[in-house]
Amino acid sequence: MRNIKLIVLGTLLAISASTGAATSSSGCYCSVVYYDSAGTVVGVRQPAGCGDPGWGVETLKSKAYVGCIM
């Protein structure tokens, strides 16, 4: 089951990486918040247009938000 989740995550990351330039140029910016197993925020990643790339670690548990969050 974990391997299937990793394959799906890898596929989604590849798709988002290939469409990242088109998405950024159209004005849509997405930030990702990463959580640990207890639900505590352990990292944030944002597009360069937000002025701050983020902080912390990336985990498998995450949620994407439209726009800059910091």
N, CA, C and O atoms as a printed pandas DataFrame, in Angstrom:
     atom_number atom_name residue_name chain_id  residue_number  x_coord  y_coord  z_coord
0              1         N          MET        A               1    0.826   -1.195    0.000
1              2        CA          MET        A               1    0.000    0.000    0.000
2              3         C          MET        A               1    0.865    1.252    0.000
3              4         O          MET        A               1    0.569    2.222   -0.697
4              5         N          ARG        A               2    1.950    1.224    0.796
5              6        CA          ARG        A               2    2.821    2.396    0.866
6              7         C          ARG        A               2    3.479    2.647   -0.487
7              8         O          ARG        A               2    3.650    3.798   -0.891
8              9         N          ASN        A               3    3.851    1.566   -1.194
9             10        CA          ASN        A               3    4.469    1.730   -2.509
10            11         C          ASN        A               3    3.519    2.389   -3.493
11            12         O          ASN        A               3    3.940    3.201   -4.317
12            13         N          ILE        A               4    2.235    2.044   -3.412
13            14        CA          ILE        A               4    1.241    2.652   -4.291
14            15         C          ILE        A               4    1.126    4.141   -3.992
15            16         O          ILE        A               4    1.042    4.957   -4.910
16            17         N          LYS        A               5    1.123    4.497   -2.707
17            18        CA          LYS        A               5    1.050    5.905   -2.327
18            19         C          LYS        A               5    2.262    6.670   -2.855
19            20         O          LYS        A               5    2.127    7.793   -3.340
20            21         N          LEU        A               6    3.444    6.062   -2.761
21            22        CA          LEU        A               6    4.648    6.723   -3.242
22            23         C          LEU        A               6    4.628    6.889   -4.755
23            24         O          LEU        A               6    5.084    7.907   -5.273
24            25         N          ILE        A               7    4.105    5.900   -5.464
25            26        CA          ILE        A               7    3.998    5.996   -6.918
26            27         C          ILE        A               7    3.040    7.120   -7.302
27            28         O          ILE        A               7    3.332    7.913   -8.197
28            29         N          VAL        A               8    1.906    7.184   -6.629
29            30        CA          VAL        A               8    0.934    8.246   -6.903
30            31         C          VAL        A               8    1.530    9.609   -6.583
31            32         O          VAL        A               8    1.367   10.553   -7.356
32            33         N          LEU        A               9    2.220    9.721   -5.451
33            34        CA          LEU        A               9    2.845   10.985   -5.073
34            35         C          LEU        A               9    3.898   11.387   -6.108
35            36         O          LEU        A               9    3.964   12.551   -6.502
36            37         N          GLY        A              10    4.718   10.435   -6.548
37            38        CA          GLY        A              10    5.729   10.717   -7.562
38            39         C          GLY        A              10    5.112   11.177   -8.870
39            40         O          GLY        A              10    5.620   12.093   -9.516
40            41         N          THR        A              11    4.022   10.542   -9.256
41            42        CA          THR        A              11    3.327   10.936  -10.485
42            43         C          THR        A              11    2.776   12.341  -10.370
43            44         O          THR        A              11    2.912   13.141  -11.296
44            45         N          LEU        A              12    2.152   12.652   -9.237
45            46        CA          LEU        A              12    1.615   13.999   -9.035
46            47         C          LEU        A              12    2.718   15.047   -9.026
47            48         O          LEU        A              12    2.549   16.137   -9.574
48            49         N          LEU        A              13    3.845   14.721   -8.405
49            50        CA          LEU        A              13    4.959   15.665   -8.400
50            51         C          LEU        A              13    5.508   15.888   -9.805
51            52         O          LEU        A              13    5.853   17.014  -10.165
52            53         N          ALA        A              14    5.591   14.827  -10.598
53            54        CA          ALA        A              14    6.081   14.966  -11.969
54            55         C          ALA        A              14    5.125   15.811  -12.803
55            56         O          ALA        A              14    5.560   16.642  -13.599
56            57         N          ILE        A              15    3.834   15.599  -12.620
57            58        CA          ILE        A              15    2.844   16.390  -13.355
58            59         C          ILE        A              15    2.912   17.845  -12.938
59            60         O          ILE        A              15    2.886   18.738  -13.785
60            61         N          SER        A              16    2.998   18.092  -11.627
61            62        CA          SER        A              16    3.044   19.486  -11.162
62            63         C          SER        A              16    4.336   20.167  -11.590
63            64         O          SER        A              16    4.334   21.365  -11.871
64            65         N          ALA        A              17    5.439   19.427  -11.644
65            66        CA          ALA        A              17    6.702   20.018  -12.097
66            67         C          ALA        A              17    6.640   20.366  -13.575
67            68         O          ALA        A              17    7.188   21.386  -13.994
68            69         N          SER        A              18    5.984   19.535  -14.363
69            70        CA          SER        A              18    5.913   19.805  -15.800
70            71         C          SER        A              18    4.953   20.942  -16.115
71            72         O          SER        A              18    5.099   21.597  -17.147
72            73         N          THR        A              19    3.985   21.188  -15.259
73            74        CA          THR        A              19    3.037   22.281  -15.497
74            75         C          THR        A              19    3.337   23.492  -14.640
75            76         O          THR        A              19    2.589   24.469  -14.682
76            77         N          GLY        A              20    4.410   23.460  -13.861
77            78        CA          GLY        A              20    4.737   24.558  -12.956
78            79         C          GLY        A              20    4.958   25.874  -13.659
79            80         O          GLY        A              20    4.496   26.912  -13.187
80            81         N          ALA        A              21    5.653   25.853  -14.778
81            82        CA          ALA        A              21    5.921   27.099  -15.499
82            83         C          ALA        A              21    4.630   27.712  -16.020
83            84         O          ALA        A              21    4.446   28.926  -15.938
84            85         N          ALA        A              22    3.740   26.894  -16.552
85            86        CA          ALA        A              22    2.467   27.406  -17.067
86            87         C          ALA        A              22    1.604   27.933  -15.929
87            88         O          ALA        A              22    0.932   28.954  -16.079
88            89         N          THR        A              23    1.619   27.253  -14.810
89            90        CA          THR        A              23    0.813   27.680  -13.675
90            91         C          THR        A              23    1.312   29.003  -13.115
91            92         O          THR        A              23    0.512   29.894  -12.829
92            93         N          SER        A              24    2.623   29.143  -12.954
93            94        CA          SER        A              24    3.173   30.373  -12.406
94            95         C          SER        A              24    2.954   31.542  -13.345
95            96         O          SER        A              24    2.684   32.654  -12.891
96            97         N          SER        A              25    3.064   31.315  -14.641
97            98        CA          SER        A              25    2.906   32.410  -15.583
98            99         C          SER        A              25    1.455   32.876  -15.673
99           100         O          SER        A              25    1.195   34.014  -16.063
100          101         N          SER        A              26    0.508   32.007  -15.316
101          102        CA          SER        A              26   -0.898   32.405  -15.358
102          103         C          SER        A              26   -1.348   33.074  -14.066
103          104         O          SER        A              26   -2.496   33.505  -13.963
104          105         N          GLY        A              27   -0.447   33.167  -13.066
105          106        CA          GLY        A              27   -0.772   33.862  -11.837
106          107         C          GLY        A              27   -1.246   32.984  -10.702
107          108         O          GLY        A              27   -1.597   33.499   -9.641
108          109         N          CYS        A              28   -1.269   31.681  -10.885
109          110        CA          CYS        A              28   -1.686   30.780   -9.810
110          111         C          CYS        A              28   -0.461   30.338   -9.028
111          112         O          CYS        A              28    0.429   29.690   -9.580
112          113         N          TYR        A              29   -0.409   30.680   -7.757
113          114        CA          TYR        A              29    0.702   30.280   -6.903
114          115         C          TYR        A              29    0.154   29.358   -5.825
115          116         O          TYR        A              29   -0.852   29.664   -5.187
116          117         N          CYS        A              30    0.821   28.230   -5.627
117          118        CA          CYS        A              30    0.376   27.275   -4.619
118          119         C          CYS        A              30    1.470   27.053   -3.586
119          120         O          CYS        A              30    2.629   26.835   -3.940
120          121         N          SER        A              31    1.110   27.108   -2.337
121          122        CA          SER        A              31    2.020   26.842   -1.233
122          123         C          SER        A              31    1.658   25.488   -0.646
123          124         O          SER        A              31    0.498   25.078   -0.684
124          125         N          VAL        A              32    2.656   24.790   -0.100
125          126        CA          VAL        A              32    2.440   23.474    0.480
126          127         C          VAL        A              32    2.888   23.498    1.933
127          128         O          VAL        A              32    3.987   23.953    2.249
128          129         N          VAL        A              33    2.028   23.004    2.810
129          130        CA          VAL        A              33    2.339   22.881    4.231
130          131         C          VAL        A              33    2.540   21.403    4.526
131          132         O          VAL        A              33    1.712   20.573    4.151
132          133         N          TYR        A              34    3.644   21.069    5.201
133          134        CA          TYR        A              34    3.975   19.685    5.537
134          135         C          TYR        A              34    3.742   19.439    7.017
135          136         O          TYR        A              34    4.046   20.286    7.857
136          137         N          TYR        A              35    3.192   18.251    7.330
137          138        CA          TYR        A              35    2.832   17.881    8.695
138          139         C          TYR        A              35    3.557   16.606    9.111
139          140         O          TYR        A              35    3.911   15.787    8.263
140          141         N          ASP        A              36    3.781   16.433   10.424
141          142        CA          ASP        A              36    4.297   15.158   10.921
142          143         C          ASP        A              36    3.117   14.245   11.239
143          144         O          ASP        A              36    1.965   14.611   11.005
144          145         N          SER        A              37    3.399   13.071   11.766
145          146        CA          SER        A              37    2.328   12.095   12.018
146          147         C          SER        A              37    1.342   12.568   13.081
147          148         O          SER        A              37    0.213   12.080   13.128
148          149         N          ALA        A              38    1.741   13.497   13.926
149          150        CA          ALA        A              38    0.842   14.021   14.957
150          151         C          ALA        A              38    0.007   15.201   14.461
151          152         O          ALA        A              38   -0.864   15.690   15.181
152          153         N          GLY        A              39    0.270   15.666   13.222
153          154        CA          GLY        A              39   -0.486   16.775   12.663
154          155         C          GLY        A              39    0.144   18.137   12.901
155          156         O          GLY        A              39   -0.472   19.163   12.613
156          157         N          THR        A              40    1.374   18.157   13.427
157          158        CA          THR        A              40    2.084   19.404   13.676
158          159         C          THR        A              40    2.771   19.878   12.401
159          160         O          THR        A              40    3.347   19.067   11.676
160          161         N          VAL        A              41    2.721   21.160   12.120
161          162        CA          VAL        A              41    3.383   21.715   10.940
162          163         C          VAL        A              41    4.892   21.607   11.130
163          164         O          VAL        A              41    5.432   22.076   12.131
164          165         N          VAL        A              42    5.573   20.985   10.159
165          166        CA          VAL        A              42    7.022   20.824   10.238
166          167         C          VAL        A              42    7.742   21.485    9.072
167          168         O          VAL        A              42    8.972   21.521    9.046
168          169         N          GLY        A              43    6.991   22.010    8.105
169          170        CA          GLY        A              43    7.622   22.674    6.982
170          171         C          GLY        A              43    6.630   23.361    6.080
171          172         O          GLY        A              43    5.448   23.017    6.057
172          173         N          VAL        A              44    7.120   24.344    5.331
173          174        CA          VAL        A              44    6.303   25.100    4.383
174          175         C          VAL        A              44    7.150   25.352    3.145
175          176         O          VAL        A              44    8.327   25.692    3.267
176          177         N          ARG        A              45    6.576   25.192    1.953
177          178        CA          ARG        A              45    7.239   25.530    0.698
178          179         C          ARG        A              45    6.317   26.440   -0.088
179          180         O          ARG        A              45    5.114   26.193   -0.179
180          181         N          GLN        A              46    6.891   27.504   -0.660
181          182        CA          GLN        A              46    6.130   28.482   -1.425
182          183         C          GLN        A              46    6.850   28.781   -2.732
183          184         O          GLN        A              46    8.053   28.547   -2.846
184          185         N          PRO        A              47    6.127   29.293   -3.712
185          186        CA          PRO        A              47    6.772   29.704   -4.956
186          187         C          PRO        A              47    7.668   30.924   -4.729
187          188         O          PRO        A              47    7.495   31.662   -3.759
188          189         N          ALA        A              48    8.615   31.122   -5.626
189          190        CA          ALA        A              48    9.558   32.232   -5.502
190          191         C          ALA        A              48    8.838   33.583   -5.492
191          192         O          ALA        A              48    9.337   34.533   -4.888
192          193         N          GLY        A              49    7.692   33.688   -6.137
193          194        CA          GLY        A              49    6.947   34.936   -6.192
194          195         C          GLY        A              49    6.427   35.398   -4.840
195          196         O          GLY        A              49    6.011   36.548   -4.704
196          197         N          CYS        A              50    6.441   34.537   -3.852
197          198        CA          CYS        A              50    5.973   34.914   -2.518
198          199         C          CYS        A              50    7.038   35.670   -1.729
199          200         O          CYS        A              50    6.729   36.280   -0.706
200          201         N          GLY        A              51    8.283   35.638   -2.188
201          202        CA          GLY        A              51    9.347   36.344   -1.506
202          203         C          GLY        A              51   10.042   35.542   -0.421
203          204         O          GLY        A              51   11.104   35.947    0.053
204          205         N          ASP        A              52    9.475   34.422   -0.018
205          206        CA          ASP        A              52   10.070   33.554    0.996
206          207         C          ASP        A              52    9.845   32.112    0.544
207          208         O          ASP        A              52    8.697   31.690    0.406
208          209         N          PRO        A              53   10.918   31.344    0.310
209          210        CA          PRO        A              53   10.744   29.979   -0.201
210          211         C          PRO        A              53   10.151   29.010    0.811
211          212         O          PRO        A              53    9.675   27.942    0.426
212          213         N          GLY        A              54   10.169   29.351    2.081
213          214        CA          GLY        A              54    9.616   28.471    3.101
214          215         C          GLY        A              54   10.691   28.006    4.063
215          216         O          GLY        A              54   11.800   28.539    4.084
216          217         N          TRP        A              55   10.348   27.002    4.860
217          218        CA          TRP        A              55   11.254   26.522    5.890
218          219         C          TRP        A              55   10.896   25.084    6.248
219          220         O          TRP        A              55    9.868   24.579    5.799
220          221         N          GLY        A              56   11.714   24.426    7.038
221          222        CA          GLY        A              56   11.422   23.110    7.583
222          223         C          GLY        A              56   11.661   21.961    6.636
223          224         O          GLY        A              56   12.337   22.098    5.616
224          225         N          VAL        A              57   11.092   20.820    6.994
225          226        CA          VAL        A              57   11.295   19.585    6.239
226          227         C          VAL        A              57   10.045   19.238    5.438
227          228         O          VAL        A              57    8.936   19.668    5.758
228          229         N          GLU        A              58   10.254   18.452    4.394
229          230        CA          GLU        A              58    9.143   17.961    3.583
230          231         C          GLU        A              58    8.823   16.538    4.015
231          232         O          GLU        A              58    9.723   15.714    4.173
232          233         N          THR        A              59    7.537   16.251    4.208
233          234        CA          THR        A              59    7.093   14.914    4.587
234          235         C          THR        A              59    6.053   14.434    3.580
235          236         O          THR        A              59    5.653   15.179    2.686
236          237         N          LEU        A              60    5.624   13.198    3.732
237          238        CA          LEU        A              60    4.605   12.648    2.833
238          239         C          LEU        A              60    3.220   13.201    3.142
239          240         O          LEU        A              60    2.335   13.169    2.286
240          241         N          LYS        A              61    3.024   13.706    4.353
241          242        CA          LYS        A              61    1.720   14.255    4.748
242          243         C          LYS        A              61    1.738   15.758    4.507
243          244         O          LYS        A              61    2.463   16.486    5.186
244          245         N          SER        A              62    0.948   16.227    3.546
245          246        CA          SER        A              62    0.979   17.657    3.194
246          247         C          SER        A              62   -0.374   18.116    2.681
247          248         O          SER        A              62   -1.258   17.313    2.381
248          249         N          LYS        A              63   -0.506   19.425    2.589
249          250        CA          LYS        A              63   -1.718   20.030    2.049
250          251         C          LYS        A              63   -1.320   21.269    1.264
251          252         O          LYS        A              63   -0.515   22.071    1.736
252          253         N          ALA        A              64   -1.879   21.430    0.070
253          254        CA          ALA        A              64   -1.580   22.573   -0.782
254          255         C          ALA        A              64   -2.624   23.668   -0.589
255          256         O          ALA        A              64   -3.816   23.396   -0.444
256          257         N          TYR        A              65   -2.154   24.901   -0.591
257          258        CA          TYR        A              65   -3.006   26.077   -0.476
258          259         C          TYR        A              65   -2.702   27.009   -1.630
259          260         O          TYR        A              65   -1.546   27.164   -2.022
260          261         N          VAL        A              66   -3.728   27.625   -2.169
261          262        CA          VAL        A              66   -3.531   28.592   -3.256
262          263         C          VAL        A              66   -3.048   29.894   -2.648
263          264         O          VAL        A              66   -3.641   30.396   -1.694
264          265         N          GLY        A              67   -1.976   30.441   -3.197
265          266        CA          GLY        A              67   -1.450   31.728   -2.760
266          267         C          GLY        A              67   -0.323   31.605   -1.764
267          268         O          GLY        A              67    0.081   30.509   -1.375
268          269         N          CYS        A              68    0.172   32.757   -1.362
269          270        CA          CYS        A              68    1.241   32.833   -0.368
270          271         C          CYS        A              68    0.622   32.728    1.027
271          272         O          CYS        A              68   -0.427   33.314    1.292
272          273         N          ILE        A              69    1.266   31.991    1.898
273          274        CA          ILE        A              69    0.691   31.819    3.224
274          275         C          ILE        A              69    1.531   32.448    4.331
275          276         O          ILE        A              69    1.111   32.465    5.488
276          277         N          MET        A              70    2.697   32.960    3.995
277          278        CA          MET        A              70    3.533   33.593    5.021
278          279         C          MET        A              70    3.773   35.031    4.671
279          280         O          MET        A              70    4.455   35.741    5.410
